[in-house]
Amino acid sequence: MEICRIITFFTCKACQRQKPSNESMEKWARLNVGITPTGIEVWCVRHRIQVVHLTPEELQKDWLDQPMTCACCPGGSHVVPSHQNN
């Protein structure tokens, strides 16, 4: 049996705002994750926006303590993983 080792989740801010109170973010989210020519992208299917794009350089960082970029937040450059948890 595999164990989920995820310590932080990426979520779309628009989905967070629109999620019905009786629904979990896990069931509400409609995210695709895939490889791009320059990294890994998390894409919100519902809102047709990029949640985050991680380059190989960003993946090599100790990014639990580093700011990341986020297409859903104002300015798009001040998101940290704890901000993205539900």
N, CA, C and O atoms as a GROMACS GRO file, in nm:
protein
  344
    1MET      N    1   0.084  -0.119   0.000
    1MET     CA    2   0.000   0.000   0.000
    1MET      C    3   0.088   0.124   0.000
    1MET      O    4   0.180   0.137   0.081
    2GLU      N    5   0.060   0.215  -0.090
    2GLU     CA    6   0.134   0.341  -0.100
    2GLU      C    7   0.085   0.439   0.007
    2GLU      O    8  -0.032   0.438   0.046
    3ILE      N    9   0.176   0.523   0.052
    3ILE     CA   10   0.144   0.625   0.151
    3ILE      C   11   0.155   0.761   0.085
    3ILE      O   12   0.254   0.789   0.018
    4CYS      N   13   0.055   0.846   0.103
    4CYS     CA   14   0.060   0.982   0.051
    4CYS      C   15   0.162   1.062   0.132
    4CYS      O   16   0.151   1.071   0.254
    5ARG      N   17   0.261   1.117   0.065
    5ARG     CA   18   0.367   1.192   0.133
    5ARG      C   19   0.358   1.342   0.108
    5ARG      O   20   0.453   1.415   0.137
    6ILE      N   21   0.247   1.387   0.056
    6ILE     CA   22   0.229   1.530   0.028
    6ILE      C   23   0.225   1.605   0.160
    6ILE      O   24   0.152   1.568   0.252
    7ILE      N   25   0.304   1.712   0.169
    7ILE     CA   26   0.305   1.792   0.291
    7ILE      C   27   0.240   1.929   0.270
    7ILE      O   28   0.215   2.000   0.367
    8THR      N   29   0.213   1.965   0.146
    8THR     CA   30   0.139   2.087   0.116
    8THR      C   31   0.068   2.067  -0.017
    8THR      O   32   0.118   1.998  -0.106
    9PHE      N   33  -0.047   2.128  -0.032
    9PHE     CA   34  -0.126   2.113  -0.154
    9PHE      C   35  -0.133   2.247  -0.226
    9PHE      O   36  -0.133   2.353  -0.163
   10PHE      N   37  -0.140   2.242  -0.358
   10PHE     CA   38  -0.162   2.361  -0.437
   10PHE      C   39  -0.311   2.372  -0.463
   10PHE      O   40  -0.375   2.274  -0.500
   11THR      N   41  -0.366   2.490  -0.442
   11THR     CA   42  -0.508   2.511  -0.468
   11THR      C   43  -0.526   2.641  -0.544
   11THR      O   44  -0.447   2.735  -0.530
   12CYS      N   45  -0.630   2.646  -0.621
   12CYS     CA   46  -0.667   2.766  -0.696
   12CYS      C   47  -0.741   2.860  -0.601
   12CYS      O   48  -0.837   2.819  -0.535
   13LYS      N   49  -0.696   2.986  -0.593
   13LYS     CA   50  -0.761   3.082  -0.504
   13LYS      C   51  -0.906   3.108  -0.545
   13LYS      O   52  -0.991   3.127  -0.459
   14ALA      N   53  -0.935   3.108  -0.676
   14ALA     CA   54  -1.073   3.128  -0.721
   14ALA      C   55  -1.160   3.011  -0.677
   14ALA      O   56  -1.275   3.030  -0.636
   15CYS      N   57  -1.107   2.890  -0.684
   15CYS     CA   58  -1.182   2.773  -0.635
   15CYS      C   59  -1.205   2.782  -0.485
   15CYS      O   60  -1.312   2.746  -0.436
   16GLN      N   61  -1.105   2.828  -0.412
   16GLN     CA   62  -1.120   2.842  -0.267
   16GLN      C   63  -1.233   2.939  -0.235
   16GLN      O   64  -1.313   2.914  -0.144
   17ARG      N   65  -1.241   3.048  -0.309
   17ARG     CA   66  -1.347   3.148  -0.285
   17ARG      C   67  -1.485   3.094  -0.320
   17ARG      O   68  -1.582   3.127  -0.253
   18GLN      N   69  -1.495   3.013  -0.426
   18GLN     CA   70  -1.624   2.967  -0.476
   18GLN      C   71  -1.671   2.834  -0.418
   18GLN      O   72  -1.786   2.795  -0.438
   19LYS      N   73  -1.584   2.764  -0.348
   19LYS     CA   74  -1.617   2.631  -0.296
   19LYS      C   75  -1.736   2.638  -0.202
   19LYS      O   76  -1.735   2.718  -0.108
   20PRO      N   77  -1.838   2.556  -0.224
   20PRO     CA   78  -1.951   2.551  -0.130
   20PRO      C   79  -1.903   2.505   0.008
   20PRO      O   80  -1.812   2.423   0.019
   21SER      N   81  -1.964   2.557   0.111
   21SER     CA   82  -1.920   2.527   0.248
   21SER      C   83  -1.935   2.379   0.283
   21SER      O   84  -1.865   2.328   0.371
   22ASN      N   85  -2.025   2.310   0.215
   22ASN     CA   86  -2.046   2.167   0.245
   22ASN      C   87  -1.957   2.077   0.160
   22ASN      O   88  -1.974   1.955   0.162
   23GLU      N   89  -1.863   2.133   0.085
   23GLU     CA   90  -1.777   2.057  -0.005
   23GLU      C   91  -1.632   2.068   0.042
   23GLU      O   92  -1.589   2.173   0.088
   24SER      N   93  -1.556   1.960   0.031
   24SER     CA   94  -1.414   1.964   0.065
   24SER      C   95  -1.338   2.017  -0.056
   24SER      O   96  -1.382   2.001  -0.170
   25MET      N   97  -1.223   2.079  -0.030
   25MET     CA   98  -1.140   2.128  -0.140
   25MET      C   99  -1.092   2.012  -0.226
   25MET      O  100  -1.076   2.026  -0.348
   26GLU      N  101  -1.068   1.898  -0.163
   26GLU     CA  102  -1.024   1.779  -0.236
   26GLU      C  103  -1.124   1.739  -0.343
   26GLU      O  104  -1.085   1.704  -0.454
   27LYS      N  105  -1.253   1.744  -0.311
   27LYS     CA  106  -1.356   1.706  -0.407
   27LYS      C  107  -1.391   1.820  -0.502
   27LYS      O  108  -1.431   1.795  -0.616
   28TRP      N  109  -1.375   1.944  -0.458
   28TRP     CA  110  -1.412   2.061  -0.538
   28TRP      C  111  -1.307   2.094  -0.645
   28TRP      O  112  -1.342   2.134  -0.756
   29ALA      N  113  -1.181   2.077  -0.612
   29ALA     CA  114  -1.072   2.116  -0.703
   29ALA      C  115  -1.076   2.038  -0.833
   29ALA      O  116  -1.109   1.919  -0.834
   30ARG      N  117  -1.043   2.105  -0.941
   30ARG     CA  118  -1.032   2.041  -1.073
   30ARG      C  119  -0.898   2.081  -1.131
   30ARG      O  120  -0.889   2.170  -1.216
   31LEU      N  121  -0.794   2.016  -1.083
   31LEU     CA  122  -0.658   2.051  -1.122
   31LEU      C  123  -0.598   1.946  -1.214
   31LEU      O  124  -0.620   1.826  -1.196
   32ASN      N  125  -0.522   1.993  -1.311
   32ASN     CA  126  -0.438   1.905  -1.393
   32ASN      C  127  -0.293   1.938  -1.359
   32ASN      O  128  -0.259   2.054  -1.338
   33VAL      N  129  -0.210   1.836  -1.355
   33VAL     CA  130  -0.068   1.853  -1.329
   33VAL      C  131   0.006   1.786  -1.443
   33VAL      O  132  -0.023   1.672  -1.480
   34GLY      N  133   0.103   1.859  -1.498
   34GLY     CA  134   0.175   1.800  -1.610
   34GLY      C  135   0.309   1.866  -1.636
   34GLY      O  136   0.344   1.968  -1.577
   35ILE      N  137   0.382   1.804  -1.726
   35ILE     CA  138   0.514   1.852  -1.766
   35ILE      C  139   0.499   1.955  -1.878
   35ILE      O  140   0.420   1.936  -1.970
   36THR      N  141   0.574   2.064  -1.868
   36THR     CA  142   0.581   2.166  -1.973
   36THR      C  143   0.722   2.164  -2.030
   36THR      O  144   0.809   2.094  -1.978
   37PRO      N  145   0.748   2.240  -2.136
   37PRO     CA  146   0.886   2.246  -2.188
   37PRO      C  147   0.987   2.299  -2.087
   37PRO      O  148   1.107   2.275  -2.100
   38THR      N  149   0.938   2.371  -1.984
   38THR     CA  150   1.031   2.432  -1.888
   38THR      C  151   1.009   2.389  -1.744
   38THR      O  152   1.073   2.443  -1.654
   39GLY      N  153   0.920   2.294  -1.718
   39GLY     CA  154   0.899   2.252  -1.579
   39GLY      C  155   0.771   2.172  -1.559
   39GLY      O  156   0.730   2.095  -1.646
   40ILE      N  157   0.710   2.192  -1.444
   40ILE     CA  158   0.584   2.124  -1.407
   40ILE      C  159   0.480   2.230  -1.379
   40ILE      O  160   0.506   2.326  -1.306
   41GLU      N  161   0.362   2.213  -1.437
   41GLU     CA  162   0.255   2.311  -1.420
   41GLU      C  163   0.135   2.248  -1.350
   41GLU      O  164   0.098   2.134  -1.379
   42VAL      N  165   0.076   2.324  -1.259
   42VAL     CA  166  -0.054   2.288  -1.199
   42VAL      C  167  -0.154   2.386  -1.260
   42VAL      O  168  -0.139   2.507  -1.248
   43TRP      N  169  -0.257   2.332  -1.324
   43TRP     CA  170  -0.353   2.411  -1.400
   43TRP      C  171  -0.493   2.389  -1.344
   43TRP      O  172  -0.534   2.275  -1.323
   44CYS      N  173  -0.568   2.498  -1.320
   44CYS     CA  174  -0.706   2.488  -1.276
   44CYS      C  175  -0.796   2.473  -1.399
   44CYS      O  176  -0.805   2.565  -1.481
   45VAL      N  177  -0.860   2.359  -1.410
   45VAL     CA  178  -0.948   2.331  -1.523
   45VAL      C  179  -1.074   2.418  -1.514
   45VAL      O  180  -1.122   2.469  -1.616
   46ARG      N  181  -1.126   2.435  -1.395
   46ARG     CA  182  -1.249   2.511  -1.375
   46ARG      C  183  -1.232   2.657  -1.419
   46ARG      O  184  -1.319   2.712  -1.487
   47HIS      N  185  -1.122   2.720  -1.382
   47HIS     CA  186  -1.102   2.862  -1.409
   47HIS      C  187  -1.007   2.890  -1.525
   47HIS      O  188  -0.987   3.006  -1.563
   48ARG      N  189  -0.950   2.785  -1.581
   48ARG     CA  190  -0.857   2.797  -1.693
   48ARG      C  191  -0.743   2.894  -1.663
   48ARG      O  192  -0.712   2.983  -1.742
   49ILE      N  193  -0.682   2.872  -1.545
   49ILE     CA  194  -0.567   2.954  -1.506
   49ILE      C  195  -0.458   2.865  -1.448
   49ILE      O  196  -0.483   2.755  -1.398
   50GLN      N  197  -0.337   2.915  -1.456
   50GLN     CA  198  -0.222   2.845  -1.398
   50GLN      C  199  -0.222   2.870  -1.247
   50GLN      O  200  -0.230   2.985  -1.202
   51VAL      N  201  -0.213   2.763  -1.170
   51VAL     CA  202  -0.203   2.775  -1.024
   51VAL      C  203  -0.057   2.797  -0.987
   51VAL      O  204  -0.025   2.885  -0.906
   52VAL      N  205   0.032   2.718  -1.045
   52VAL     CA  206   0.175   2.734  -1.020
   52VAL      C  207   0.251   2.665  -1.133
   52VAL      O  208   0.204   2.566  -1.190
   53HIS      N  209   0.368   2.718  -1.162
   53HIS     CA  210   0.459   2.653  -1.257
   53HIS      C  211   0.594   2.643  -1.189
   53HIS      O  212   0.651   2.744  -1.148
   54LEU      N  213   0.646   2.523  -1.176
   54LEU     CA  214   0.773   2.500  -1.108
   54LEU      C  215   0.878   2.460  -1.210
   54LEU      O  216   0.860   2.363  -1.284
   55THR      N  217   0.988   2.534  -1.213
   55THR     CA  218   1.100   2.502  -1.301
   55THR      C  219   1.192   2.404  -1.228
   55THR      O  220   1.180   2.388  -1.107
   56PRO      N  221   1.282   2.338  -1.300
   56PRO     CA  222   1.376   2.247  -1.232
   56PRO      C  223   1.455   2.319  -1.122
   56PRO      O  224   1.484   2.260  -1.018
   57GLU      N  225   1.490   2.445  -1.145
   57GLU     CA  226   1.562   2.520  -1.042
   57GLU      C  227   1.478   2.537  -0.916
   57GLU      O  228   1.530   2.524  -0.805
   58GLU      N  229   1.351   2.566  -0.933
   58GLU     CA  230   1.262   2.582  -0.818
   58GLU      C  231   1.242   2.448  -0.746
   58GLU      O  232   1.229   2.444  -0.624
   59LEU      N  233   1.238   2.340  -0.822
   59LEU     CA  234   1.219   2.208  -0.761
   59LEU      C  235   1.340   2.166  -0.679
   59LEU      O  236   1.327   2.087  -0.586
   60GLN      N  237   1.457   2.218  -0.712
   60GLN     CA  238   1.578   2.184  -0.638
   60GLN      C  239   1.595   2.266  -0.511
   60GLN      O  240   1.675   2.230  -0.424
   61LYS      N  241   1.520   2.375  -0.499
   61LYS     CA  242   1.528   2.459  -0.379
   61LYS      C  243   1.466   2.386  -0.260
   61LYS      O  244   1.387   2.293  -0.276
   62ASP      N  245   1.503   2.431  -0.142
   62ASP     CA  246   1.431   2.389  -0.022
   62ASP      C  247   1.308   2.480  -0.017
   62ASP      O  248   1.302   2.574   0.062
   63TRP      N  249   1.210   2.451  -0.103
   63TRP     CA  250   1.101   2.545  -0.125
   63TRP      C  251   0.996   2.551  -0.016
   63TRP      O  252   0.901   2.629  -0.028
   64LEU      N  253   1.010   2.472   0.087
   64LEU     CA  254   0.919   2.491   0.200
   64LEU      C  255   0.947   2.623   0.270
   64LEU      O  256   0.860   2.679   0.337
   65ASP      N  257   1.070   2.673   0.254
   65ASP     CA  258   1.107   2.800   0.316
   65ASP      C  259   1.124   2.911   0.215
   65ASP      O  260   1.160   3.023   0.253
   66GLN      N  261   1.099   2.884   0.087
   66GLN     CA  262   1.122   2.982  -0.018
   66GLN      C  263   0.989   3.032  -0.075
   66GLN      O  264   0.894   2.955  -0.084
   67PRO      N  265   0.983   3.160  -0.113
   67PRO     CA  266   0.864   3.208  -0.183
   67PRO      C  267   0.854   3.144  -0.321
   67PRO      O  268   0.956   3.117  -0.384
   68MET      N  269   0.733   3.120  -0.367
   68MET     CA  270   0.710   3.065  -0.500
   68MET      C  271   0.619   3.161  -0.575
   68MET      O  272   0.561   3.252  -0.516
   69THR      N  273   0.607   3.142  -0.704
   69THR     CA  274   0.517   3.224  -0.782
   69THR      C  275   0.382   3.155  -0.792
   69THR      O  276   0.373   3.033  -0.787
   70CYS      N  277   0.279   3.234  -0.805
   70CYS     CA  278   0.143   3.180  -0.809
   70CYS      C  279   0.058   3.270  -0.898
   70CYS      O  280   0.055   3.391  -0.878
   71ALA      N  281  -0.009   3.212  -0.996
   71ALA     CA  282  -0.092   3.291  -1.086
   71ALA      C  283  -0.223   3.335  -1.021
   71ALA      O  284  -0.291   3.423  -1.075
   72CYS      N  285  -0.258   3.278  -0.908
   72CYS     CA  286  -0.388   3.307  -0.846
   72CYS      C  287  -0.382   3.422  -0.745
   72CYS      O  288  -0.487   3.478  -0.711
   73CYS      N  289  -0.265   3.457  -0.698
   73CYS     CA  290  -0.254   3.557  -0.592
   73CYS      C  291  -0.213   3.692  -0.649
   73CYS      O  292  -0.142   3.697  -0.749
   74PRO      N  293  -0.258   3.801  -0.586
   74PRO     CA  294  -0.218   3.933  -0.633
   74PRO      C  295  -0.066   3.945  -0.640
   74PRO      O  296   0.004   3.909  -0.545
   75GLY      N  297  -0.016   3.994  -0.749
   75GLY     CA  298   0.128   4.008  -0.765
   75GLY      C  299   0.195   3.880  -0.810
   75GLY      O  300   0.299   3.884  -0.875
   76GLY      N  301   0.138   3.766  -0.776
   76GLY     CA  302   0.185   3.637  -0.822
   76GLY      C  303   0.322   3.595  -0.775
   76GLY      O  304   0.379   3.501  -0.830
   77SER      N  305   0.378   3.661  -0.672
   77SER     CA  306   0.514   3.624  -0.636
   77SER      C  307   0.537   3.610  -0.485
   77SER      O  308   0.651   3.599  -0.442
   78HIS      N  309   0.432   3.609  -0.407
   78HIS     CA  310   0.451   3.606  -0.262
   78HIS      C  311   0.392   3.482  -0.196
   78HIS      O  312   0.368   3.482  -0.075
   79VAL      N  313   0.368   3.378  -0.271
   79VAL     CA  314   0.303   3.259  -0.217
   79VAL      C  315   0.406   3.165  -0.156
   79VAL      O  316   0.511   3.139  -0.215
   80VAL      N  317   0.377   3.115  -0.038
   80VAL     CA  318   0.459   3.011   0.025
   80VAL      C  319   0.369   2.889   0.042
   80VAL      O  320   0.247   2.904   0.046
   81PRO      N  321   0.426   2.770   0.053
   81PRO     CA  322   0.342   2.650   0.061
   81PRO      C  323   0.236   2.654   0.169
   81PRO      O  324   0.125   2.605   0.147
   82SER      N  325   0.265   2.710   0.285
   82SER     CA  326   0.165   2.712   0.392
   82SER      C  327   0.043   2.792   0.351
   82SER      O  328  -0.067   2.767   0.399
   83HIS      N  329   0.061   2.891   0.261
   83HIS     CA  330  -0.049   2.972   0.210
   83HIS      C  331  -0.143   2.887   0.126
   83HIS      O  332  -0.262   2.918   0.116
   84GLN      N  333  -0.091   2.781   0.067
   84GLN     CA  334  -0.169   2.702  -0.025
   84GLN      C  335  -0.240   2.584   0.041
   84GLN      O  336  -0.320   2.516  -0.023
   85ASN      N  337  -0.212   2.560   0.166
   85ASN     CA  338  -0.282   2.450   0.235
   85ASN      C  339  -0.427   2.483   0.256
   85ASN      O  340  -0.465   2.600   0.263
   86ASN      N  341  -0.508   2.382   0.265
   86ASN     CA  342  -0.649   2.398   0.297
   86ASN      C  343  -0.670   2.373   0.443
   86ASN      O  344  -0.784   2.382   0.491
   0.00000   0.00000   0.00000
